[in-house]
């Protein structure tokens, strides 16, 4: 009889824990769907960023501050103002790096057109594995089993009022993690395509 009572209690505890996991998963999926729904209506994003690039193996972090511009379908510009001035531009399958102090422009070709907006596509196999509150934001951890995915682990900090992203983090090479905090973000503002052009780019030798 005593063992039966203990077994019954254990079953109830397991059921409650399993139920809590299901609720958390459902809530996380719901939040992620709302984030995706919001950004599917976004054509441009611009603002300032604060990036930390940390290497676990070296135990050091680099800090970068600057401005960013995003435009559908596949344009990105980042102007770093600290610690040194540099610009990174992606347009289609082309990437340019510009270092004003060195008067140097280098060009690289990407294997495919790169678009951050692809993160919010229905076909991307990202699954929410964790959801909780951090101060006034939702924290979501997303993973995928797709070994060919550009990003297979993604952490997001989301404003629960409008489901806009305030901070995100992802692995950038073995043992290196990039974390971006976004400030003064504006959506669907008019951005000229000229911002994403480097017509006199020279290919890196």
RAWONOR-V784295 format. One record per pair of residues at least 6 apart in sequence whose ideal C-beta (glycine too) atoms are under 8 Angstrom apart, sorted by sequence separation. I is the first residue (numbers start at 1). J is the second residue. D is the distance in whole Angstrom. If there is no record, write none. Layout:
# RAWONOR-V784295
((I;J;D) (I;J;D))
This chain:
# RAWONOR-V784295
((54;60;7) (55;61;8) (69;75;8) (70;76;6) (79;85;8) (80;86;5) (89;95;7) (90;96;8) (98;104;7) (118;124;6) (132;138;8) (133;139;7) (146;152;7) (158;164;7) (159;165;8) (171;177;6) (172;178;4) (54;61;4) (69;76;7) (79;86;8) (80;87;7) (88;95;7) (89;96;5) (97;104;8) (98;105;5) (119;126;8) (131;138;7) (132;139;5) (145;152;8) (158;165;6) (159;166;6) (170;177;7) (171;178;8) (53;61;7) (54;62;8) (68;76;7) (69;77;4) (79;87;5) (80;88;8) (88;96;7) (97;105;7) (131;139;7) (144;152;5) (157;165;7) (158;166;7) (169;177;6) (170;178;6) (52;61;5) (53;62;5) (68;77;7) (69;78;8) (78;87;7) (87;96;8) (88;97;6) (89;98;8) (96;105;6) (97;106;5) (130;139;7) (131;140;6) (143;152;7) (156;165;6) (157;166;5) (169;178;7) (52;62;7) (53;63;8) (68;78;5) (77;87;7) (78;88;5) (87;97;7) (88;98;8) (96;106;7) (130;140;7) (131;141;8) (143;153;5) (157;167;4) (169;179;4) (52;63;6) (53;64;7) (67;78;7) (68;79;8) (77;88;7) (78;89;8) (86;97;7) (87;98;4) (96;107;5) (97;108;8) (130;141;4) (142;153;7) (143;154;8) (156;167;7) (157;168;7) (168;179;7) (169;180;7) (51;63;7) (52;64;8) (66;78;6) (67;79;5) (76;88;8) (77;89;5) (86;98;6) (95;107;7) (96;108;8) (128;140;6) (129;141;5) (141;153;8) (142;154;5) (156;168;5) (167;179;7) (168;180;6) (50;63;7) (51;64;4) (66;79;5) (76;89;7) (77;90;8) (86;99;5) (87;100;8) (94;107;7) (95;108;5) (128;141;7) (129;142;7) (141;154;8) (142;155;8) (155;168;6) (167;180;7) (50;64;8) (51;65;7) (66;80;4) (67;81;7) (76;90;4) (85;99;8) (86;100;7) (94;108;8) (95;109;8) (128;142;6) (129;143;5) (141;155;5) (142;156;7) (154;168;7) (155;169;4) (167;181;5) (49;64;8) (50;65;5) (65;80;7) (66;81;5) (75;90;7) (76;91;8) (84;99;8) (85;100;5) (94;109;6) (95;110;6) (127;142;6) (140;155;7) (154;169;8) (155;170;7) (166;181;7) (167;182;7) (49;65;7) (64;80;5) (65;81;6) (66;82;7) (74;90;7) (75;91;5) (85;101;7) (93;109;6) (94;110;7) (126;142;4) (127;143;6) (139;155;7) (140;156;5) (154;170;5) (166;182;6) (48;65;7) (49;66;6) (65;82;4) (74;91;7) (75;92;8) (84;101;7) (93;110;4) (126;143;7) (127;144;7) (139;156;7) (153;170;6) (165;182;7) (48;66;7) (49;67;7) (64;82;7) (74;92;5) (93;111;7) (126;144;5) (138;156;8) (139;157;6) (140;158;6) (153;171;6) (48;67;5) (49;68;5) (63;82;7) (64;83;7) (93;112;6) (95;114;8) (125;144;5) (138;157;7) (139;158;8) (151;170;5) (152;171;8) (47;67;7) (48;68;7) (63;83;7) (90;110;7) (93;113;5) (124;144;7) (125;145;7) (137;157;5) (138;158;4) (151;171;8) (46;67;7) (47;68;6) (92;113;5) (93;114;7) (125;146;5) (137;158;6) (138;159;8) (164;185;7) (46;68;7) (137;159;6) (138;160;5) (45;68;8) (46;69;5) (134;157;6) (136;159;8) (137;160;7) (164;187;8) (45;69;8) (46;70;7) (90;114;5) (125;149;7) (136;160;8) (44;69;7) (45;70;4) (124;149;8) (44;70;6) (44;71;5) (43;71;7) (44;72;7) (126;154;7) (43;72;5) (49;78;7) (137;166;6) (42;72;8) (137;167;8) (118;150;8) (119;151;7) (119;154;7) (114;150;8) (76;114;7) (74;113;5) (73;113;8) (74;114;6) (76;116;6) (74;115;4) (73;115;6) (72;115;8) (74;117;8) (73;117;7) (72;117;6) (70;116;6) (70;117;8) (42;117;8) (39;117;7) (39;119;8) (40;120;6) (39;120;4) (36;120;4) (35;120;7) (36;122;7) (107;198;7) (105;198;6) (32;126;7) (107;201;4) (105;200;7) (106;201;7) (107;202;7) (32;128;5) (105;201;5) (106;202;7) (107;203;5) (108;204;7) (31;128;7) (105;202;6) (106;203;7) (107;204;7) (106;204;4) (29;128;6) (28;128;3) (31;131;6) (98;198;7) (28;129;8) (28;130;7) (96;198;4) (25;128;7) (28;131;4) (27;131;6) (35;140;8) (91;196;5) (96;201;5) (24;130;8) (90;196;8) (91;197;7) (24;131;6) (31;138;6) (89;196;6) (32;140;6) (89;197;8) (31;140;6) (89;198;6) (32;142;7) (28;140;6) (68;182;8) (57;174;8) (57;175;4) (75;193;7) (77;195;6) (53;172;7) (56;175;5) (77;196;6) (55;175;6) (56;176;7) (71;191;5) (76;196;8) (35;156;7) (55;176;5) (56;177;7) (75;196;4) (54;176;7) (69;191;6) (71;193;8) (35;158;6) (53;176;7) (54;177;5) (38;162;7) (53;177;8) (54;178;8) (38;163;5) (53;178;5) (54;179;7) (71;196;7) (37;163;8) (38;164;7) (52;178;7) (53;179;8) (69;195;6) (31;158;7) (51;178;6) (52;179;5) (69;196;8) (35;163;5) (51;179;7) (31;160;8) (34;163;4) (51;180;5) (35;165;7) (50;180;7) (51;181;8) (49;180;5) (50;181;5) (31;163;7) (49;181;7) (49;182;6) (50;183;7) (48;182;7) (49;183;7) (47;182;5) (48;183;5) (47;183;6) (48;184;5) (47;184;5) (47;185;4) (46;185;7) (47;186;6) (45;185;6) (46;186;5) (45;186;7) (45;187;6) (44;187;7) (46;189;6) (44;188;6) (42;187;5) (43;188;6) (44;189;6) (46;191;6) (42;188;6) (44;190;7) (44;191;5))
